[in-house]
Amino acid sequence: MMNEILQQNKKSWDLVAPHFNGKDSLPSYGPFAQTEQELRLFEEVSGKKVLDIGCGSGHSLRYMAEHGARELWGVDLSQTQIKTAEETLMNREPHLFCAPMEQDIGLPKQYFDIVYSIYAIGWTTDLSATFELIYSYLKNGGNFIFSWDHPLYPHMVSRNGQIILDGCYQKEGTITYPKFKGEDAPVVIPKRKMSTYINELIKAGFTIDCVIESDVSADFDLIEEEYSERYYSLFKARKFPTTMIIKAIKR
Ligand SMILES: C[S@@+](CC[C@H](N)C(=O)[O-])C[C@H]1O[C@@H](n2cnc3c(N)ncnc32)[C@H](O)[C@@H]1O
């Protein structure tokens, strides 16, 4: 049984999926953020069984395949995304499932060397259930790596040449956006504090290896920023991290 938020988000993701084909995928961790080539969080991928949570168009899984991953598994809420991922991963024999990350759909337990999620984990309507499931999928010693908007980032707004704090960071809950990528595709996105992500990881049993409040990638070193009021901009990113990246280990 899917709750109303999941049903709404699924409908909207099915509509906007083409806007995200190949976006937010490894080696990128997020907009303007340091990349996997810079951070080297995955270490050795060759021969590993990997699971992508919110696998989208499958481009991160393709990156894993190109680095020698042995088994490619992915879960995503959107049927359109899963269909695109099947095309992206043609001839690579992926195991792809259209399902919410917060539901136990019978994926193998104690099985994966690496579970990761690039710009998808924050969509979950149940963070503790999601982290508990991810913990159960991993072998002992396995790594969980994810990236998401830095939790304070949505509150940092560029206005009149300055960056100001907008709204209330302290208040958790959900934000409803009536449009997504310019489409009539309402989405509901949970809003959580940084400490909530960290504490829920600890509660699920993980040991935290590192928390990264990403600098701007060196790829942008030669680019001069212009003042911008866009949600993601180099102007903002050079002053405040767009992305948090966390690596946790199942000991
Ligand atoms: C920005 S995209 C992720 C891109 C992807 N990680 C990649 O490597 O190409 C976010 C994805 O999260 C998925 N999503 C949203 N809510 C979800 C949920 N509750 N469970 C699973 N996937 C979800 C969306 O369908 C979308 O494909």
The ligand as a Gaussian input file, in Angstrom:
#p B3LYP/6-31G(d) Opt

LIG

0 1
 C       17.463000      13.103000      -9.089000
 S       16.848000      11.536000      -9.417000
 C       18.194000      10.460000      -9.047000
 C       19.182000      10.266000     -10.149000
 C       19.902000       8.951000     -10.046000
 N       20.441000       8.728000      -8.741000
 C       20.986000       8.730000     -11.080000
 O       22.053000       8.277000     -10.679000
 O       20.755000       8.960000     -12.281000
 C       15.788000      11.179000      -8.022000
 C       15.081000       9.835000      -8.193000
 O       14.441000       9.484000      -6.985000
 C       13.287000       8.734000      -7.333000
 N       12.396000       8.685000      -6.152000
 C       11.636000       9.685000      -5.613000
 N       10.994000       9.236000      -4.519000
 C       11.370000       7.934000      -4.364000
 C       11.040000       6.919000      -3.410000
 N       10.231000       7.173000      -2.371000
 N       11.574000       5.681000      -3.573000
 C       12.405000       5.408000      -4.612000
 N       12.757000       6.326000      -5.543000
 C       12.248000       7.576000      -5.412000
 C       12.708000       9.499000      -8.509000
 O       11.819000       8.715000      -9.271000
 C       13.994000       9.865000      -9.279000
 O       14.286000       8.934000     -10.271000

